Amino acid sequence: MAEQHGTGQEAEGAERGVTGTRGEGSAELGEGVAEAWAELVDTARRTVADGLVVGTSGNVSVRVGDTVLVTPSGVPYDRLTPADVTGVDLTGRQVLGALVPTSELPLHLGVYRTTDARAVVHTHAVHATAVSTLVDELPAIHYMTAALGGPVRVARYATYGTPELAENTLRALDGRTGCLMRNHGTLTHGAGLAQAYDRTAQLEWMCRVWLTASSVPGMTPTLLSREQLAEAGERLRGYGQRE
């Protein structure tokens, strides 16, 4: 859902190692916060460039200690600057910035409270949103399903920005690192913004593959079994370069 722009009240002060208050530049922020904010803004802009969101829809967050940096509500990502850093604590109390945090804040905070996630990406990706209107679970069309923890569930619909939506999404995420949101979009999380974003991109790609294969008249896509997904999951754990 595209969000509305607004302004917040003054911050009560810094806590848990995060210094700096609303409206201050990145030079005044605590260690690691300025860097994390810059990466968050880059990631948010990438969601637009890659066609995963339109305008100010979708949102991105990253956790730094006990502070969650989030995209602000209704502000085009290409206008965000280091001075626009927006952050809350794990209770949702704003501790950084003068801009109102995303309306999906309950969704992001719910993920951080219940998982070991350090970053969350929420989009309105076209193919994934289309699939969310058709099925209760994305069919296992590709082995990258295993990279998200198993078959990707579709969270029940609820109005955006509500605790109900957060609850529905957390249920769909149980044992998973990504899910679809009925008539809404996607949500993925990871150990960092790069991983969370990659999972979002993979999820959108799998949805596109399934829709494409399903659209061939008279043909039904072959799907992977749970055993095949389990085997792929084992191999994926060792994928990539070892340090």
CORDA-V814296 format. One record per backbone hydrogen bond with DSSP energy under -0.5 kcal/mol. NH is the residue of the N-H (numbers start at 1). CO is the residue of the C=O. If there is no record, write none. Layout:
NH CO
NH CO
This chain:
6 73
8 98
12 94
18 15
19 17
24 21
28 25
29 26
30 19
33 30
34 30
36 32
37 33
38 34
39 35
40 36
41 37
42 38
43 39
44 40
45 41
46 42
47 43
48 44
49 45
50 46
51 48
52 47
53 47
57 54
59 122
61 120
62 69
63 118
64 67
67 64
68 88
69 62
69 67
70 86
71 60
73 100
75 72
76 74
79 76
80 77
84 81
85 82
87 96
88 68
89 93
90 66
92 89
95 87
96 87
100 6
102 71
105 102
107 104
108 104
109 105
110 106
111 107
112 108
113 109
114 110
115 111
118 190
119 190
120 61
121 188
122 59
123 186
124 52
126 51
129 125
130 126
131 127
132 128
133 129
133 130
134 131
135 131
138 152
141 139
145 142
146 143
147 144
148 144
148 145
149 146
150 145
153 151
154 136
155 153
155 180
162 159
166 162
167 163
168 164
169 165
170 166
171 167
172 168
173 169
174 170
174 171
176 173
177 148
178 148
179 187
180 153
181 185
182 155
184 181
185 181
186 123
187 179
188 121
189 177
190 119
196 192
197 193
198 194
199 195
200 196
201 197
202 198
203 199
204 200
205 201
206 202
207 203
208 204
209 205
210 206
211 207
212 208
213 209
214 210
215 211
215 212
216 213
217 215
219 216
224 140
229 225
230 226
231 227
232 228
233 229
234 230
235 231
236 232
237 233
238 234
238 235
239 236
